[in-house]
Each structure stands twice: as structure tokens, then as C-alpha cells.
Amino acid sequence: MRKFFILFLLLIVTQLAVANTFESDIYDDHTASIASTEVSGDIEAEHHHAPAWTVIPFVLLLLMIATGPLFYEHFWHKNYPIVACVLAGIVVIYYLFVLHNHHSPVHAVAEYLQFIALLSGLFIASGGIMIEVDKEAKPFTNVIILLIGALIANIIGTTGASMLLIRPFIRLNKNRIKPYHIIFFIFMVSNIGGSLTPIGDPPLFLGFLKGVPFFWTLKHNLIPWLFASSILGVIFYIIDKRNKTDYSFGEDTDIPTGKITFTGTKNFAWLAVIVGSVFLDPNVLEWVPAITYEGQKFSFVRELIMLSCGFLSYKMADKKALEGNEFNFEPIREVAFIFIGIFGTMMPALELVGNFAQSDAGAAMITPNTLFWGTGLLSGFLDNAPTYINFLTAAMASQGASINSLVQVVDFARGGSDFVNSILSLKAISVAAVFFGSMTYIGNGPNFMVKSIAEQVGIKMPSFFGYIIRFSIPVLLPLFLLVWLVFFYWGIL
């Protein structure tokens, strides 16, 4: 834990140093026209001189994540932190010293800090809460837990819900646990469940910070959420029903009491503080201290609160709960290093996608249908939060609006008269970013942590490609096709 805290502080110092170094590039609303002239050359360089080959480190990292555990497991588990950092370092150094693009690395650092601080805080605080469900591990019970998790995900985030429920879910099914239990947990709790509030999933939270009204997602995503969650629940029930486990009780087996018990409930208070701190955004609340760079305020108070809560919740946690959960830091360590690599190397990929989407050719292709599939498919392999922002930026730019204008974002979300199909476009982006995050282990942060926790207790999880071939393609793709047809192509609901 101490190492993560030190790493966070080092990253904050780095961000401050970079911001101060290029302070001359900063501009505010009153001097935007002058400053835009001064930095236009740099910004054009950023967006026109990142060659296509710079996506190679990102592709290489994805391939190593996919093949490492299969073909060179010992090397991968020992060296993945080095591999991720080196590949990220190559791209960052190229941006800084060859492209002279300081904007993208600074934003990548800021987004990574926001990402890892929230995940770390929720992971550690929830690790000190042990939930024991003393019931029979029957299919209907499992479906109820998955649906409850999908609801809770909108209150404490997909990460919080995943970390809170994955261990009791595994313990409940300890005599009949299979990889599909974990996969459907990732589908329903770690991803699709968090579609209803900005707290639920990082892409929606970024949209909220940009100006999308808080209850917009509940109003527009509720029916797709019910639709997808219900179908997945039915599919899981059918599969789980075929898991022929003997439910009889022998002489040495206690008959379940049906009780649900909680240990370490004081950690719910830490979770509440972490979730509450999410709203301490300096772009919304002017009194919150921030680091200013290129006219944008970057939060650090919020992240310090999250990590501090994680640290204190661990130090003050109920030891029985930690032991019962077999809590350790390996899952968050793996996520921290893997996503250093992903955030560092995906900059060129996001840039190429964003540039095309905002070009004349790309803008002509932007419709709710293409936004759904474009946002979705990329959200499965790129982090879904920046993918959401890129496609929302492109959708608004195609209609002459700017994502940096709070008034225009609100008007776009509410279907203002200046926009065509803007509500449906935003709905397509929002649903796709959250839903398709379940397509791969790297689509959303909790996916990797759930996988790591399952593997630590001896569950043999599918490989990166095994996950896609055995579950994503046969289960999720038909579901997402149906969601697209019903809600966007035919517009039935």
C-alpha cells in the first residue's frame, strides 16, 4: 500500500512539473483567441504528426496480455510491470521529444491518476467488508445476486460493486464454481450494471463532468439496462441450471440457514467518502484546489482523498474480514501496471480515431448507428472512458458544437433545436461505452481485478482470446446486435 501511495505522489509531482514547464501555453477564456494563435502550431503538430506506426506498442501490449499467460506464463507474471512501463515510456518519450506534444501525455497522466485512485480506493475499502451468504448455490439465487450487483453498481460504481460482491459470490458457489460464473459477473456487475448513473461507470462520469445532466443516464439508459440485464440473467440461469451439482446435504454438511452476515461494516463509511469525493471536481466547484494546464483544471484533492481513504480503511479494517476475504494487493497491482501501459500506449490510437471522426469524411459517417458500433467496438479494446469522450467530441463537432462548452453539451444532451438526433447519438455513445466494456478483460478496470481475484482462489479463467471466443462473441455480440436493432436501428423502445 505504501508503494502505491508513493507512486501516486510521484505522479502528482510529475504532473505539476510538466504543467509548470509549459505554463506559457496556458490560456483562459478572455485570451483564448490570442493563445490559440500562439499554440495552434503545437496543437496541429499533435494531431497531424503522430504516424500510424506509433500504435505498434499498444498492439504489442495487447498481444502480450493475450498470449503471456498462455505461452510464457513465468516470464509474463514476473515481468509484466516492466513490459507495460517500457512500452508506455517509448510512446510518451516519442510524444515529448519527437512530436513536442506535451498535451497528450499530461492528459494521459491526469486520466490515469483519476482512474487508479478511484479503483484503488474502492478495491481496498471493499476488501475490508466480508459478506457471507449462507444459502444454497442454486441458479435463481445466483441470478438474484447478479441483479443486485447490477443495481449496486450505480451507487458505488462497477468497481465498488465488483469488489464488494465477487468474493461472497465465489464463496457461495465454492463447490460448483466454474469460469462462466466469473464471466457473467463481469458482464452484469462489472460493466452493464453501471449504466444508470454517472457514478456507475467512468465514461458516464466524464460525460457528467462535461455537462451531461446527472439523471440523464437514468432516464435514457434504464430500458436498455433492463433489457440487457434481463436477457443475460436468463442466459446465465439456463447455463447454471445445467451445472449438475448435488444439492443434497450429507451428515457432515451444515444445512444453509439462509442468513446473510456482514463483517467489517465500518468500511461502508470509507466507501461512502470515496464515492462522495467523486463530485469534488474543480471544473464544477471553483473552490476545489486544482492544477491548471491549457485552461483546464486537473483535480488532485479528490484523488488524495480516495487514496487516503483506501490507506486508512486498510489500516483500520477488521482483521477477520481481511482474512476471510484473503485480501492482498496483487489484483490492484496488476491493474495499476497493466493500465500504465494501456494509458501510455493508447494515445496514438485514440488520436487517430478522434482525428478521423472529426474530419469531413468521418463527420459524414456519424450517425447514432455508427456511433453505437464505433464507440462500442473500440471500448472493448481501448479504455472506454476516453473512447466515450472522443466519440462525443466527434458527434458534437459534426454538428458545429464543442464539447468544451458546458451550455452546448447540456443543449446537445437535451436535444436542442440546433441539433439533429443528438439525444439518440448521446444514448448510443453512452450505452455502447458501458456495455462493450465487457467484451474483453481490458475494456473496463474492474474486469482485470475480478479475473485476478478468481485466479488467486484457483479458478482457471479463460485467456484473453478465450474470453472473447468462448463468451464475448457467442453471448455478447448477439445481445448487442439486438440492443442496436431494438433501440437504435428500429427505434422500437
C-alpha positions as CSV (number, residue, x, y, z in Angstrom):
1,M,0.0,0.0,0.0
2,R,2.8,2.4,0.9
3,K,4.4,1.8,-2.6
4,F,1.1,2.8,-4.3
5,F,0.9,5.9,-2.2
6,I,4.5,6.9,-3.0
7,L,3.8,6.2,-6.7
8,F,0.7,8.4,-6.7
9,L,2.7,11.3,-5.1
10,L,5.5,10.9,-7.7
11,L,2.9,11.1,-10.5
12,I,1.4,14.2,-9.0
13,V,4.8,15.8,-8.7
14,T,5.5,14.9,-12.4
15,Q,2.2,16.4,-13.5
16,L,3.0,19.6,-11.6
17,A,6.4,19.8,-13.1
18,V,5.1,19.3,-16.7
19,A,2.3,21.8,-16.2
20,N,4.7,24.4,-14.8
21,T,7.3,23.8,-17.5
22,F,4.7,24.6,-20.2
23,E,2.9,27.3,-18.3
24,S,3.3,29.7,-21.2
25,D,0.8,27.6,-23.2
26,I,-2.0,28.2,-20.6
27,Y,-4.8,30.4,-21.6
28,D,-8.2,31.4,-20.2
29,D,-11.5,32.3,-21.8
30,H,-10.6,36.0,-22.0
31,T,-7.4,35.4,-24.0
32,A,-8.4,32.4,-26.0
33,S,-8.1,34.0,-29.4
34,I,-4.6,35.2,-28.7
35,A,-3.4,32.0,-27.1
36,S,-5.0,29.8,-29.8
37,T,-2.8,31.6,-32.3
38,E,0.3,31.0,-30.2
39,V,-0.3,27.3,-29.7
40,S,-2.1,26.4,-32.9
41,G,1.2,25.1,-34.4
42,D,1.8,22.8,-31.5
43,I,-1.8,21.6,-31.5
44,E,-1.7,20.9,-35.2
45,A,1.5,19.0,-34.8
46,E,-0.1,16.9,-32.1
47,H,-3.0,16.0,-34.3
48,H,-1.2,15.6,-37.7
49,H,2.2,14.2,-37.0
50,A,1.5,11.0,-35.0
51,P,2.3,8.4,-37.6
52,A,0.3,5.2,-37.8
53,W,3.3,3.0,-36.7
54,T,3.1,4.6,-33.2
55,V,0.2,2.3,-32.4
56,I,2.6,-0.7,-32.6
57,P,3.5,-0.5,-28.8
58,F,-0.3,-0.6,-28.0
59,V,-0.9,-3.6,-30.3
60,L,2.2,-5.3,-28.9
61,L,1.0,-4.8,-25.3
62,L,-2.5,-6.2,-26.2
63,L,-0.8,-9.2,-27.8
64,M,1.4,-9.8,-24.8
65,I,-1.6,-9.5,-22.4
66,A,-3.4,-12.1,-24.5
67,T,-0.5,-14.6,-25.1
68,G,1.6,-14.1,-22.0
69,P,-0.4,-16.2,-19.6
70,L,-0.7,-18.9,-22.2
71,F,2.8,-19.3,-23.7
72,Y,5.3,-17.7,-21.4
73,E,3.5,-17.5,-18.1
74,H,6.5,-17.4,-15.8
75,F,8.2,-14.6,-17.7
76,W,4.9,-12.6,-18.0
77,H,3.9,-12.8,-14.4
78,K,7.4,-11.8,-13.3
79,N,8.0,-9.0,-15.8
80,Y,4.6,-7.5,-16.9
81,P,5.2,-4.3,-14.9
82,I,8.5,-3.8,-16.7
83,V,6.9,-4.6,-20.1
84,A,4.0,-2.2,-19.5
85,C,6.2,0.7,-18.3
86,V,8.8,0.3,-21.1
87,L,6.1,0.2,-23.9
88,A,4.4,3.2,-22.3
89,G,7.7,5.0,-21.9
90,I,8.5,4.6,-25.6
91,V,5.3,6.3,-26.7
92,V,5.5,9.0,-24.1
93,I,9.1,9.9,-24.9
94,Y,8.3,10.0,-28.6
95,Y,5.4,12.4,-27.9
96,L,7.5,14.6,-25.7
97,F,10.8,14.8,-27.6
98,V,10.0,14.0,-31.2
99,L,6.5,15.4,-31.7
100,H,7.0,18.0,-29.0
101,N,3.4,17.1,-27.9
102,H,3.1,17.7,-24.2
103,H,-0.7,18.0,-24.2
104,S,-1.5,14.3,-24.7
105,P,1.0,12.9,-22.1
106,V,-0.2,15.4,-19.5
107,H,-3.8,14.4,-20.1
108,A,-2.9,10.7,-20.0
109,V,-1.2,11.1,-16.7
110,A,-4.2,13.0,-15.3
111,E,-6.7,10.4,-16.6
112,Y,-4.6,7.6,-15.2
113,L,-4.4,9.2,-11.8
114,Q,-8.2,9.6,-11.7
115,F,-8.6,6.1,-12.8
116,I,-6.2,4.3,-10.5
117,A,-7.1,6.5,-7.4
118,L,-10.8,5.6,-7.7
119,L,-10.1,1.9,-8.4
120,S,-7.6,1.6,-5.6
121,G,-9.7,3.3,-3.0
122,L,-12.8,1.2,-3.8
123,F,-10.8,-2.0,-4.0
124,I,-9.1,-1.5,-0.7
125,A,-12.1,-0.2,1.2
126,S,-14.4,-3.0,0.0
127,G,-11.7,-5.6,0.8
128,G,-12.3,-4.9,4.5
129,I,-16.0,-5.9,4.2
130,M,-16.8,-9.6,4.3
131,I,-20.3,-10.7,3.2
132,E,-21.3,-14.3,3.8
133,V,-24.3,-15.6,2.1
134,D,-25.4,-18.9,3.8
135,K,-27.8,-20.1,1.1
136,E,-27.9,-22.9,-1.4
137,A,-25.9,-22.0,-4.5
138,K,-28.8,-22.5,-6.8
139,P,-29.2,-20.8,-10.2
140,F,-32.0,-18.5,-9.1
141,T,-30.0,-17.3,-6.0
142,N,-27.0,-16.5,-8.3
143,V,-29.2,-14.6,-10.7
144,I,-30.6,-12.5,-7.8
145,I,-27.1,-11.7,-6.6
146,L,-26.0,-10.6,-10.1
147,L,-29.0,-8.4,-10.5
148,I,-28.5,-6.9,-7.0
149,G,-24.9,-6.3,-8.0
150,A,-26.0,-4.6,-11.2
151,L,-28.2,-2.2,-9.1
152,I,-25.5,-1.5,-6.5
153,A,-23.0,-0.7,-9.3
154,N,-25.0,2.5,-9.9
155,I,-24.5,3.6,-6.3
156,I,-20.8,2.7,-5.6
157,G,-19.6,2.2,-9.1
158,T,-18.9,-1.0,-11.1
159,T,-15.5,-1.3,-9.3
160,G,-17.1,-0.9,-5.8
161,A,-19.9,-3.4,-6.5
162,S,-17.4,-5.9,-8.1
163,M,-15.0,-5.8,-5.2
164,L,-17.8,-6.0,-2.7
165,L,-19.6,-9.0,-4.2
166,I,-17.1,-11.1,-6.1
167,R,-15.7,-12.8,-3.0
168,P,-19.1,-13.8,-1.5
169,F,-20.3,-14.8,-4.9
170,I,-17.3,-17.2,-5.2
171,R,-17.7,-18.5,-1.7
172,L,-21.4,-19.2,-2.3
173,N,-20.6,-21.3,-5.3
174,K,-17.4,-22.8,-3.9
175,N,-18.5,-26.4,-4.6
176,R,-19.7,-25.7,-8.1
177,I,-17.7,-22.7,-9.3
178,K,-16.9,-22.5,-13.0
179,P,-15.4,-19.8,-15.2
180,Y,-18.8,-18.8,-16.6
181,H,-19.8,-17.7,-13.1
182,I,-17.0,-15.1,-13.1
183,I,-17.6,-14.1,-16.8
184,F,-21.2,-13.4,-16.2
185,F,-20.3,-11.5,-13.1
186,I,-18.0,-9.3,-15.2
187,F,-20.8,-8.9,-17.8
188,M,-23.6,-7.9,-15.4
189,V,-21.9,-6.3,-12.4
190,S,-18.6,-5.0,-13.6
191,N,-19.9,-3.4,-16.8
192,I,-23.6,-3.3,-17.9
193,G,-24.8,-2.8,-14.4
194,G,-23.3,0.6,-14.1
195,S,-25.3,2.2,-16.9
196,L,-27.8,4.3,-14.9
197,T,-25.8,7.0,-13.1
198,P,-22.6,8.9,-13.7
199,I,-21.2,7.1,-10.6
200,G,-21.8,3.8,-12.2
201,D,-19.0,3.8,-14.9
202,P,-16.1,6.1,-15.7
203,P,-17.4,7.1,-19.2
204,L,-20.7,8.3,-17.8
205,F,-18.9,10.2,-15.1
206,L,-16.7,12.0,-17.6
207,G,-19.9,12.9,-19.5
208,F,-21.4,14.3,-16.3
209,L,-18.3,16.4,-15.8
210,K,-18.6,17.8,-19.3
211,G,-22.2,18.9,-18.7
212,V,-24.5,15.9,-19.3
213,P,-27.2,16.2,-16.6
214,F,-26.9,13.8,-13.7
215,F,-30.2,12.0,-14.2
216,W,-29.9,11.9,-18.0
217,T,-28.5,8.4,-17.9
218,L,-31.2,7.1,-15.6
219,K,-33.9,8.5,-17.9
220,H,-32.4,7.3,-21.2
221,N,-30.4,4.2,-20.3
222,L,-33.0,2.5,-18.0
223,I,-34.8,0.5,-20.6
224,P,-31.7,-0.8,-22.4
225,W,-30.2,-1.6,-18.9
226,L,-33.3,-3.7,-18.0
227,F,-33.4,-5.3,-21.5
228,A,-29.7,-6.4,-21.5
229,S,-29.6,-7.4,-17.8
230,S,-32.7,-9.5,-18.1
231,I,-31.5,-11.3,-21.1
232,L,-28.1,-12.0,-19.5
233,G,-29.9,-13.2,-16.4
234,V,-32.0,-15.7,-18.3
235,I,-28.9,-16.9,-20.3
236,F,-27.0,-17.4,-17.1
237,Y,-29.9,-19.2,-15.4
238,I,-30.1,-21.7,-18.3
239,I,-26.3,-22.3,-18.2
240,D,-26.2,-22.5,-14.4
241,K,-29.2,-24.9,-14.4
242,R,-27.1,-27.3,-16.5
243,N,-24.4,-27.3,-13.9
244,K,-25.4,-30.6,-12.3
245,T,-24.3,-30.2,-8.7
246,D,-25.7,-32.4,-6.0
247,Y,-27.7,-30.1,-3.7
248,S,-28.3,-32.8,-1.1
249,F,-26.8,-32.4,2.4
250,G,-24.7,-35.1,3.9
251,E,-24.2,-35.8,7.6
252,D,-21.0,-33.7,7.7
253,T,-22.6,-30.7,5.9
254,D,-24.5,-28.0,7.6
255,I,-27.8,-27.1,6.1
256,P,-27.8,-23.5,5.0
257,T,-29.5,-21.1,7.4
258,G,-30.5,-18.6,4.7
259,K,-28.8,-15.8,6.6
260,I,-26.6,-13.1,5.2
261,T,-24.0,-11.7,7.5
262,F,-21.6,-8.7,7.3
263,T,-18.2,-8.3,8.9
264,G,-16.3,-5.0,8.8
265,T,-19.3,-2.8,8.2
266,K,-17.4,0.3,9.2
267,N,-15.7,0.2,5.9
268,F,-19.0,1.2,4.3
269,A,-18.3,4.7,5.7
270,W,-15.0,4.8,3.8
271,L,-16.7,3.7,0.6
272,A,-19.3,6.5,1.1
273,V,-16.5,9.1,1.5
274,I,-14.7,7.8,-1.7
275,V,-18.0,7.9,-3.7
276,G,-18.8,11.3,-2.3
277,S,-15.4,12.7,-3.2
278,V,-16.1,11.8,-6.9
279,F,-18.0,15.1,-7.0
280,L,-15.1,17.2,-5.9
281,D,-14.3,18.3,-9.4
282,P,-12.6,21.7,-9.8
283,N,-14.2,22.2,-13.2
284,V,-17.6,22.2,-11.5
285,L,-16.7,23.5,-8.0
286,E,-14.5,26.5,-8.3
287,W,-13.4,26.4,-4.7
288,V,-11.7,23.0,-5.1
289,P,-7.9,23.4,-5.5
290,A,-6.6,22.3,-8.9
291,I,-3.6,22.1,-11.2
292,T,-4.3,24.4,-14.3
293,Y,-2.9,23.4,-17.6
294,E,-4.0,24.7,-21.0
295,G,-7.1,26.4,-19.5
296,Q,-8.3,23.1,-17.9
297,K,-8.3,22.3,-14.2
298,F,-7.0,18.9,-13.1
299,S,-8.1,17.5,-9.8
300,F,-5.7,16.2,-7.2
301,V,-7.6,16.8,-3.9
302,R,-10.2,14.2,-5.0
303,E,-7.5,11.6,-5.7
304,L,-5.7,12.2,-2.5
305,I,-8.9,11.7,-0.6
306,M,-9.6,8.4,-2.4
307,L,-6.1,7.0,-1.8
308,S,-6.1,8.3,1.8
309,C,-9.4,6.6,2.5
310,G,-8.0,3.4,1.0
311,F,-4.9,3.6,3.2
312,L,-6.9,4.3,6.4
313,S,-9.6,1.8,5.6
314,Y,-6.9,-0.9,5.3
315,K,-5.1,0.1,8.5
316,M,-8.3,0.3,10.5
317,A,-10.0,-2.7,8.8
318,D,-11.5,-5.7,10.7
319,K,-8.7,-8.3,10.5
320,K,-11.3,-11.1,10.4
321,A,-12.8,-9.5,7.3
322,L,-9.4,-9.2,5.6
323,E,-8.5,-12.8,6.4
324,G,-11.9,-14.1,5.4
325,N,-11.6,-12.3,2.0
326,E,-8.0,-13.5,1.7
327,F,-7.3,-9.9,0.9
328,N,-4.0,-8.9,-0.8
329,F,-2.8,-6.2,-3.2
330,E,-1.9,-8.3,-6.2
331,P,-5.1,-7.6,-8.1
332,I,-4.8,-3.9,-7.9
333,R,-1.1,-4.1,-8.5
334,E,-1.7,-5.9,-11.7
335,V,-4.3,-3.4,-12.8
336,A,-2.1,-0.5,-11.9
337,F,0.8,-1.6,-14.1
338,I,-1.2,-3.0,-17.0
339,F,-3.1,0.2,-17.3
340,I,0.0,2.3,-17.1
341,G,0.9,0.5,-20.3
342,I,-2.6,1.0,-21.7
343,F,-3.0,4.7,-20.9
344,G,0.6,5.4,-22.2
345,T,0.4,3.4,-25.4
346,M,-3.2,4.1,-26.5
347,M,-2.6,7.8,-27.1
348,P,-1.8,7.4,-30.8
349,A,-4.8,5.0,-31.3
350,L,-7.2,7.4,-29.7
351,E,-5.7,10.3,-31.6
352,L,-6.0,8.6,-35.0
353,V,-9.6,7.6,-34.2
354,G,-10.5,11.1,-33.0
355,N,-8.9,12.9,-35.9
356,F,-10.8,10.7,-38.4
357,A,-14.1,11.1,-36.6
358,Q,-13.7,14.9,-36.7
359,S,-12.6,15.0,-40.4
360,D,-15.0,15.8,-43.2
361,A,-15.1,12.1,-44.2
362,G,-15.6,11.0,-40.7
363,A,-18.2,13.5,-39.8
364,A,-20.2,12.5,-42.8
365,M,-20.4,9.0,-41.4
366,I,-21.5,10.0,-37.9
367,T,-25.0,8.7,-37.1
368,P,-26.4,7.1,-34.0
369,N,-25.8,3.7,-35.7
370,T,-22.1,4.3,-36.4
371,L,-21.6,5.9,-33.0
372,F,-23.0,2.8,-31.3
373,W,-20.7,0.4,-33.1
374,G,-17.7,2.7,-33.3
375,T,-17.8,3.6,-29.6
376,G,-18.6,0.0,-28.6
377,L,-16.0,-1.9,-30.6
378,L,-13.3,0.4,-29.6
379,S,-14.4,0.5,-25.9
380,G,-13.7,-3.3,-25.8
381,F,-10.0,-2.7,-26.6
382,L,-9.3,0.9,-25.6
383,D,-10.3,2.2,-22.2
384,N,-14.0,3.0,-22.5
385,A,-13.7,6.4,-20.7
386,P,-11.5,8.3,-23.3
387,T,-13.3,6.4,-26.1
388,Y,-16.6,7.9,-24.9
389,I,-15.1,11.4,-24.8
390,N,-13.6,11.1,-28.3
391,F,-16.8,10.0,-29.9
392,L,-18.9,12.6,-28.0
393,T,-16.4,15.2,-29.2
394,A,-16.8,13.9,-32.8
395,A,-20.6,13.8,-32.6
396,M,-20.8,17.3,-31.4
397,A,-18.2,18.6,-33.8
398,S,-20.1,17.1,-36.7
399,Q,-23.0,19.4,-35.8
400,G,-20.8,22.5,-35.2
401,A,-20.7,22.3,-31.4
402,S,-17.9,22.0,-28.9
403,I,-17.6,19.5,-26.0
404,N,-15.7,22.2,-24.1
405,S,-18.8,24.4,-24.0
406,L,-21.0,23.5,-21.0
407,V,-24.0,25.2,-22.5
408,Q,-23.7,23.3,-25.8
409,V,-23.2,19.9,-24.0
410,V,-26.3,20.5,-22.0
411,D,-28.3,21.5,-25.1
412,F,-26.9,18.5,-27.0
413,A,-28.0,16.2,-24.2
414,R,-31.5,17.7,-24.1
415,G,-32.0,17.6,-27.9
416,G,-31.8,21.3,-28.6
417,S,-33.3,22.7,-31.8
418,D,-29.8,23.3,-33.2
419,F,-29.0,19.6,-33.2
420,V,-30.3,16.6,-35.1
421,N,-30.8,13.2,-33.3
422,S,-28.5,14.4,-30.5
423,I,-30.3,12.6,-27.7
424,L,-30.2,9.3,-29.7
425,S,-26.5,9.9,-30.6
426,L,-25.5,10.5,-26.9
427,K,-27.6,7.5,-25.9
428,A,-25.7,5.4,-28.5
429,I,-22.4,6.5,-27.2
430,S,-23.3,6.1,-23.5
431,V,-24.9,2.6,-23.9
432,A,-22.1,1.3,-26.2
433,A,-19.2,2.6,-24.0
434,V,-20.6,0.9,-20.9
435,F,-21.9,-2.3,-22.4
436,F,-19.0,-3.1,-24.7
437,G,-16.5,-2.6,-21.8
438,S,-17.4,-6.2,-21.1
439,M,-16.1,-7.5,-24.4
440,T,-12.5,-8.1,-23.1
441,Y,-10.6,-8.2,-19.9
442,I,-9.2,-4.7,-20.6
443,G,-12.4,-3.0,-21.6
444,N,-13.1,-1.8,-18.1
445,G,-10.9,-1.6,-15.0
446,P,-12.9,-4.0,-12.7
447,N,-12.7,-6.8,-15.3
448,F,-9.0,-7.4,-14.7
449,M,-9.4,-7.3,-10.9
450,V,-12.3,-9.7,-10.9
451,K,-10.2,-12.1,-13.1
452,S,-7.2,-11.8,-10.8
453,I,-9.2,-12.4,-7.6
454,A,-10.8,-15.5,-9.2
455,E,-7.4,-16.9,-10.3
456,Q,-6.0,-16.4,-6.8
457,V,-8.6,-18.8,-5.4
458,G,-7.8,-21.4,-8.0
459,I,-10.4,-20.7,-10.7
460,K,-8.9,-21.3,-14.1
461,M,-10.0,-18.4,-16.1
462,P,-10.1,-18.2,-19.9
463,S,-7.2,-16.5,-21.7
464,F,-7.7,-13.1,-23.3
465,F,-8.7,-14.6,-26.6
466,G,-10.5,-17.5,-24.9
467,Y,-12.7,-14.9,-23.1
468,I,-13.6,-13.3,-26.5
469,I,-14.1,-16.5,-28.4
470,R,-16.0,-18.6,-25.8
471,F,-18.1,-15.8,-24.2
472,S,-18.0,-12.4,-25.9
473,I,-18.7,-13.5,-29.4
474,P,-21.4,-16.1,-28.8
475,V,-23.1,-14.3,-25.9
476,L,-22.4,-10.5,-26.0
477,L,-22.3,-9.8,-29.7
478,P,-25.8,-11.2,-30.4
479,L,-27.1,-9.3,-27.4
480,F,-25.5,-6.1,-28.5
481,L,-26.9,-6.6,-32.0
482,L,-30.3,-7.0,-30.5
483,V,-29.9,-3.9,-28.4
484,W,-28.8,-1.9,-31.5
485,L,-31.8,-3.1,-33.6
486,V,-34.4,-2.5,-30.9
487,F,-33.1,0.8,-29.5
488,F,-31.3,2.5,-32.4
489,Y,-31.9,1.0,-35.8
490,W,-35.7,0.2,-35.5
491,G,-36.2,2.6,-32.5
492,I,-38.9,0.3,-31.1
493,L,-38.1,1.3,-27.5
